[in-house]
Amino acid sequence: MMPEECLLVLIGPPALEEPLADWLLDRSNGTGFSTVPLSGHGSGLTGLSVAEQVAGRQRRVQFQIHGPRAGLEALLSDLKAEFAGADLHYWMIPLLAAGHLGHAD
């Protein structure tokens, strides 16, 4: 049986950071999310600039959203409709534990 709490990870182009952050803020229901700049590597990368081709990596942004599985599945369904064709990669993983150190849970 899959744990109730999961982590949804989205990776997309930097140009989507603000629109996606605004979209998620409108739908987060107070859960919040984190963003992380990162580099994508691999032969399947498309749309590389000349600088990215030389460097062998592509700038990307990662969103991490922690919450109940059912809520994240609904969010993912809405994302697929709203951001179809937006070059977003995702995965959802179950969490064994989550909380805040130094705070009462």
Stockholm file with secondary structure:
# STOCKHOLM 1.0

chainA/1-105         MMPEECLLVLIGPPALEEPLADWLLDRSNGTGFSTVPLSGHGSGLTGLSVAEQVAGRQRRVQFQIHGPRAGLEALLSDLKAEFAGADLHYWMIPLLAAGHLGHAD
#=GR chainA/1-105 SS CCCSEEEEEEEECGGGHHHHHHHHHHHCTTCCCEEEEEEECSTTCCSCCHHHHHHTCEEEEEEEEEEEHHHHHHHHHHHHHHTTTSCCEEEEEECSCCCCTTSCC
#=GC SS_cons         CCCSEEEEEEEECGGGHHHHHHHHHHHCTTCCCEEEEEEECSTTCCSCCHHHHHHTCEEEEEEEEEEEHHHHHHHHHHHHHHTTTSCCEEEEEECSCCCCTTSCC
//
